Amino acid sequence: MPARRFHWNSLDSTNELIAGFEKIREELDVPEDFPTEVRKQSVRMAERGPQLPPGAGGMKVVDRRDIPFVAIDPPGSRDLDQAFAAEVRADGGWRVFYAISDVAAFVSPGSAIDDEARKRGVTLYSPDLRSSLHPEALNEAAASLLADVDRQVLLWTIDLDATGAIDHANVERATITNRRTMNYREAQDEIDNGTATPSLALLKMIGEARQELERQRGAVSLQLPAQEITERDGRFNLHFDEEVPVERWNAQISLLTGIAAAQIMIKGGVGLLRTLPTPDDFTIEEIRQTSLGLGIDWPSDMSYADRVRTLDPARPKEAALLSRSARGLRGAGYVAFFNGDVPEHPEHSAIASVYAHVTAPLRRVADRFANEIVLALCAERDVPEWAIEALPSMPAIMGRSKQNDRNLERAMTDYMEAICMRGREGETFESVVTAKGREWSTLMIAEPAVIAGIKGTDYELGARLDVKLTDVNLERRRITFEAA
């Protein structure tokens, strides 16, 4: 399930917001710095440069600086995990090149950096701060795929047929150069106006082909829009930001790579998969009722996957339903397997395929180990012992860290909602009842983008309900409504 993103635009008075964010991080024990030894070790590893990790001795590092890679990320990003390039195959279809940061070339098993990364599990994002998996000497410098510098990477080469289906996939270590770093809007504009390089221009064709295959598989394409906080005349507002198509095309390349990695692991009988159970009928019906309450048409013969895929995040009510639809994607986890003992249900229901996390080793600790397994399997070498030894602990590490991520996201959302609602006590808002518990019901308001509770359960699921804001408590990050 995609993470929700937050940002704000040019606020003059951010001190109160930042103080609130700092308090939340303190409450949730989110680290804002690294131990001294971890920082020192990271600087030493950065100065030393990449080396082959244990068990990879003699592995060839090919020179592929001829490939015209570009990295497409949010504005201001410096922890660049991936770079993309593509070409048309002579016999039809495409060849995708995907370069992934070679974190294992800097982080030795059992080192202080490794231990700290396992404690953190993932990079945690706040609106004003990034709590990174590794110190900036690695995450934002030596291991990051910054523009115009040579980097040792894990190079995926994936051949697709004319429909976008995988013909063959391979990963190897290589030296590449990222020619350019772009944000999503820059990439979208160049693709739209015809000034993109031939390689970048193929991202649209490949992305759309993979989206069609995704639709045919019955996958759930759920891209939560960013929540943006703005200020005008001393009043804050929270709304959903617009997504551009290139974000989804770019995401398709990561999904493609994760699917290819999972297939290789399953064939090799060892690996770490990302799994998600199929949502139950009751949950789907709750989401359907929410759709009806929001006034969004959902034909009886349209599946959950198809309805979610066609929602437009630029429309406030549809953005609200997208956020609510995340309820159908619960129970995601990781499963490790060895000695050919492949799990009975290895699929990720939202992707409608087997899937593995391998494309974000700067931001997820598990990717480093999964990558090394796939590298060994593709090279027909023994999987390094340090990677196998880490597998049993990865589901618990990632489960804990993902929960930390969700807790931080929820607290930040609650705080921003309270900030934006302050001063509007007594106002009436149109809402939709999206869930009912034992004593409380859950409301969703499309504008501003708020999810809150109301006491009582005598409300019809999916019903529209006018509610009055009665209290805003910044200290507890809680907003209270009553029926108008």
GIFEN-V394438 format. One record per residue. PHI is phi as a letter, one per 20 degrees, with the letter a starting at -180 (* if undefined). D_LAST is the distance of its C-alpha to the last C-alpha in whole Angstrom. Layout:
phi={PHI;PHI}
d_last={D_LAST;D_LAST}
//
This chain:
phi={*;f;f;f;d;c;a;c;d;l;e;f;d;d;g;f;f;f;f;f;f;f;f;f;f;f;f;e;l;e;f;d;b;d;g;g;f;f;f;f;f;f;f;f;f;f;f;f;n;f;c;f;f;g;n;d;g;n;f;f;d;e;e;c;f;f;f;e;f;c;d;d;b;f;g;n;f;c;e;e;e;c;b;d;b;b;b;e;f;f;e;n;n;c;d;e;d;c;e;d;g;e;f;f;f;d;d;e;g;n;f;f;f;f;g;f;f;f;f;e;n;b;f;d;d;d;g;d;b;d;e;f;f;c;f;f;g;d;f;d;b;g;e;e;e;f;f;m;c;f;c;e;c;e;e;e;c;c;e;d;e;f;e;n;f;f;e;a;c;b;c;b;e;b;d;c;c;f;f;a;d;c;e;f;f;f;f;f;f;f;f;f;e;n;e;f;f;g;f;f;g;f;g;f;f;f;f;f;f;f;f;f;f;f;f;f;f;n;f;d;e;d;d;f;f;f;e;d;d;c;c;b;l;n;d;e;c;d;b;e;e;e;e;d;g;f;f;f;f;f;f;f;f;f;f;g;f;f;f;f;f;f;f;f;f;f;f;e;m;b;r;c;d;e;c;b;f;f;f;e;f;f;f;f;f;g;f;f;f;f;g;f;f;e;n;e;f;c;g;f;e;e;f;g;f;f;f;f;f;e;f;d;f;f;e;g;f;f;f;f;f;g;f;f;f;f;f;f;d;d;n;f;b;c;c;e;b;b;l;m;e;f;g;f;c;e;f;d;f;f;e;l;a;f;b;c;e;c;d;c;f;f;c;c;f;f;f;f;f;f;f;f;f;f;g;f;f;f;e;l;d;f;f;g;f;f;f;f;f;f;g;g;e;f;g;f;f;f;f;f;f;f;f;g;f;f;f;f;g;f;f;f;f;g;f;f;f;f;g;f;e;g;n;d;g;n;f;d;c;e;c;c;f;d;a;c;d;f;c;c;d;d;d;c;d;f;c;f;f;c;c;b;d;c;f;o;c;e;d;f;f;n;f;e;b;e;c;d;f;d;b;c;d;f;f;e;l;c;d;c;c;c;f;f}
d_last={35;35;33;30;32;30;32;31;33;35;32;34;32;33;34;31;30;33;33;30;32;35;33;32;35;37;35;35;39;39;43;43;47;50;52;56;58;55;55;59;60;57;59;62;61;60;64;65;64;63;65;65;64;66;67;67;70;72;69;69;67;67;67;65;64;65;61;59;56;53;50;46;44;41;42;44;44;48;47;49;49;50;52;52;55;56;59;60;62;66;65;62;58;57;58;56;56;54;55;53;54;57;55;58;60;59;58;60;60;59;59;57;55;55;54;51;49;49;47;45;45;43;42;38;36;34;33;36;38;40;42;45;46;50;51;51;55;54;50;51;54;57;55;53;54;54;55;59;60;62;60;61;58;58;58;57;59;57;59;56;58;57;53;52;53;55;59;60;58;60;60;62;62;63;63;61;60;57;57;54;50;48;44;42;42;45;46;44;45;49;49;47;50;52;54;53;56;57;56;52;52;53;49;48;50;50;46;46;48;47;43;45;47;43;42;45;44;41;40;36;36;33;33;30;29;30;27;28;26;27;27;27;27;26;23;23;22;22;23;25;29;31;34;37;39;42;40;40;43;44;42;44;48;46;45;49;50;48;49;53;53;52;54;57;56;56;59;61;59;58;54;51;48;44;43;40;39;38;34;33;32;29;28;29;27;24;24;25;22;20;22;21;17;18;20;23;26;28;31;32;35;34;35;32;35;35;31;31;34;33;29;30;28;28;25;22;21;24;24;21;23;26;25;23;26;28;27;30;32;33;36;38;41;45;48;51;54;58;62;60;58;55;52;51;48;48;45;42;40;38;41;43;46;48;47;48;47;50;48;47;49;49;45;45;48;49;50;53;54;53;55;58;58;58;60;63;62;63;66;67;68;67;63;63;63;61;58;59;59;55;54;53;51;49;46;45;46;43;41;40;40;38;36;36;35;32;31;32;30;27;27;28;24;22;24;24;20;19;22;20;17;18;18;14;12;10;9;7;9;10;11;13;14;18;19;19;21;22;19;16;15;16;13;15;14;17;17;17;19;17;17;15;14;11;13;14;16;14;13;16;17;17;14;12;8;6;5;5;9;10;14;17;20;23;25;24;22;19;15;12;9;6;4;0}
//
